[in-house]
Each structure stands twice: as C-alpha cells, then as structure tokens.
Amino acid sequence: PCVVALEACGGAHHWAREISKLGHTVRLIPPAYVKPFVKRQKNDAADAEAICEAAQRPGMRFVPVKTETQQANALVFRTRDLLV
C-alpha cells in the first residue's frame, strides 16, 4: 500500500474510491492549494509535480473522499440552483 495524492474534482472522488479498494491511502487536495506549487506553464507534468510537493507539506489540508450518494446529492443541488 502507498499514499496516492490527487487534485480534488468530481472524477478524483471516483478514482479515490477505486484506489482505496486496492488498499492504498488516497489524499485529495483542493485545486486552490495546489496552484501555488505550479512552477511553470500549466501542463500535466507540472501539475503532477505540484500535487506531489503539496501532498508532502505537513500542514496541508485534504478533502474527504465523497461517497457516490454524496456526489449524486451535490449534483441534484447544483442542478436545482441552475433551474431557479
């Protein structure tokens, strides 16, 4: 087992659940906390380096992994907001 760090987004919660099933520890980092660690232009390699560096910080705050139900409820609330 190892620690897997991901930038938090809708897809990251799905992958976090799947990776957790394999016995790994998943840490989701809010995008706003990753951005200060990007040193050069935005691309996948620079983002991966920034996520790695951010995950190693002792004071970093992580996002709890959402269940499928929590994500579905959030989608309903966001859709309602758009309709009103």
DAUR-V653974 format. One record per pair of residues at least 12 apart in sequence whose C-alpha atoms are under 10 Angstrom apart, sorted by sequence separation. I is the first residue (numbers start at 1). GAP is how many residues later the second one is. If there is no record, write none. Layout:
I,GAP ; I,GAP
This chain:
4,12 ; 16,12 ; 35,12 ; 37,12 ; 38,12 ; 13,13 ; 34,13 ; 37,13 ; 38,13 ; 12,14 ; 34,14 ; 36,14 ; 37,14 ; 4,15 ; 12,15 ; 13,15 ; 34,15 ; 35,15 ; 37,15 ; 38,15 ; 3,16 ; 4,16 ; 12,16 ; 34,16 ; 35,16 ; 37,16 ; 38,16 ; 3,17 ; 12,17 ; 33,17 ; 34,17 ; 37,17 ; 33,18 ; 34,18 ; 36,18 ; 1,19 ; 8,19 ; 9,19 ; 34,19 ; 35,19 ; 3,20 ; 4,20 ; 5,20 ; 6,20 ; 7,20 ; 8,20 ; 9,20 ; 31,20 ; 34,20 ; 1,21 ; 2,21 ; 3,21 ; 4,21 ; 5,21 ; 6,21 ; 7,21 ; 8,21 ; 9,21 ; 30,21 ; 33,21 ; 34,21 ; 1,22 ; 2,22 ; 3,22 ; 4,22 ; 5,22 ; 6,22 ; 7,22 ; 8,22 ; 9,22 ; 29,22 ; 33,22 ; 1,23 ; 2,23 ; 3,23 ; 4,23 ; 5,23 ; 6,23 ; 7,23 ; 8,23 ; 28,23 ; 1,24 ; 2,24 ; 3,24 ; 4,24 ; 5,24 ; 6,24 ; 7,24 ; 8,24 ; 6,25 ; 7,25 ; 29,25 ; 7,26 ; 8,26 ; 29,26 ; 34,26 ; 7,27 ; 28,27 ; 33,27 ; 6,28 ; 27,28 ; 33,28 ; 33,29 ; 30,30 ; 29,31 ; 30,31 ; 29,32 ; 30,32 ; 28,33 ; 29,33 ; 30,33 ; 27,34 ; 28,34 ; 29,34 ; 27,35 ; 28,35 ; 29,35 ; 26,36 ; 27,36 ; 28,36 ; 26,37 ; 27,37 ; 28,37 ; 26,38 ; 27,38 ; 26,39 ; 7,40 ; 7,41 ; 6,42 ; 5,43 ; 7,43 ; 7,44 ; 6,45 ; 7,45 ; 20,45 ; 5,46 ; 6,46 ; 5,47 ; 7,47 ; 4,48 ; 5,48 ; 7,48 ; 16,48 ; 17,48 ; 5,49 ; 6,49 ; 16,49 ; 17,49 ; 5,50 ; 13,50 ; 15,50 ; 16,50 ; 17,50 ; 4,51 ; 5,51 ; 13,51 ; 14,51 ; 16,51 ; 17,51 ; 3,52 ; 13,52 ; 14,52 ; 12,53 ; 13,53 ; 14,53 ; 8,54 ; 12,54 ; 13,54 ; 14,54 ; 7,55 ; 8,55 ; 13,55 ; 6,56 ; 7,56 ; 8,56 ; 10,56 ; 5,57 ; 8,57 ; 14,57 ; 13,58 ; 10,61
